[in-house]
Amino acid sequence: MGGLKIAFYTDTYLPSMDGVVTSILNFKEELERRGHKVYIFAAGDKESKKKYSKKDVFIYQGVEFTPYPQYNVALFPYNSIFKLNDLDVDLIHVQTPMVMGIAGLMAGKVLRRPVVSSFHTIVTNKPIVDAYYPKNKHLKLLAKKSMSRYLKFFYNRCNAVIAPTQTIGKMLSSYKITDVKVVPNSIDIKTLNPKADGSAVRKLAGFNSSNRVILYLGRLSREKKIEVLLKAASMLMKKDSSIRLLVGGSGPAEQHYKSIASSLGIMDNTTFLGFVDQKVLAQVYAAADVVCLPSTFETQGIVLIEAMAVGKPVVGADYLAIKEMIHNGKNGEKFKPGDYTSCAKKIEKVLNNPAHYRSNAVRTAKEFSRERVTDRLLDVYNLVLSNRAI
């Protein structure tokens, strides 16, 4: 395949660092290393437009999405079609199904370019519904049904839909969404590797070498179910005074989770790092003895893969895609979703023998390297472009 011109459309972008943004940045870097060109069309605010706009990044200013302040709703992204026409892109890859996603889909139809779409977030999942949908049960049900119909409408107008795991691929097919291909999100195993040194992060957090550190890294939002980990950590700290909790990331529920930690009496042994820059990501993982993801709405759980790349065993809720990522007794342990006692037991099991999981964790992560995953993404692009040419 010769050099392609690809347009990524997304409702979330820097400075936010969620799974969608990580996926975009990783794919852009690897695709361009191979001689392709990637343009990014993203929603943002005045500051992000000023900071991140480049000759290949176009920020469409919008208003803050109130329930989730790190997201912006672009107001006038539909004129991006003129820029796309000037760039003469070969293919449009929509990363999110909202305003920017609609703009990308419309541009594809008008310019007669194939549209590939990635499915990153289960917006009809109960944790999302409970956190962001209307509180009235009748309105909540109506909103959920409307969103389900919309997602089916949106994704079935794309030439291919990318699911990050087999679990999510099967789920999309059950929703009558067609042309589903499985391509996981990738990680940078050159930066994220077992040689990373976490001593500086431990020092910053106020931990010493004898402390046993549990890490949560990701968005601080209610659907992530971090309260399960906080309660589990509280149980473990009562049994073992050496245990510490490290929480990395920011989000709309940061104060909510700090209040829970305070009410549990574990703030003295817990450090909230705030936003974690990509430059220190490997060191943050390296500072931990185990990484825990209590969320029950993950489509892949990229944090788990990143942690494993640094040689860290992982503990996660036995639900959706995490079932696929964690293999009990090998690269980590799974616990009963929402059960903090089960979570505590599995964390304790890992902490008592972390070396047992290390080699399998690293081996798992290598399957998600940029190089391997980008090969699979290009296979999808090639298939879509070939079908359009027929």
NORGIUR-V981347 format. One record per helix or strand of 2 or more residues. SS is the DSSP state (h for helix, s for strand). FROM is the first residue (numbers start at 1). TO is the last residue. If there is no record, write none. Layout:
((SS | FROM | TO) (SS | FROM | TO))
This chain:
((s | 5 | 10) (h | 19 | 33) (s | 37 | 44) (h | 46 | 52) (s | 57 | 64) (s | 72 | 74) (h | 77 | 87) (s | 91 | 94) (h | 99 | 111) (s | 114 | 119) (h | 126 | 132) (h | 137 | 155) (s | 160 | 163) (h | 166 | 174) (s | 180 | 182) (h | 199 | 205) (s | 212 | 217) (h | 222 | 224) (h | 226 | 239) (s | 243 | 248) (h | 254 | 263) (h | 267 | 269) (s | 270 | 274) (h | 278 | 286) (s | 290 | 293) (h | 302 | 309) (s | 313 | 317) (h | 320 | 325) (s | 332 | 335) (h | 340 | 351) (h | 355 | 366) (h | 370 | 389))
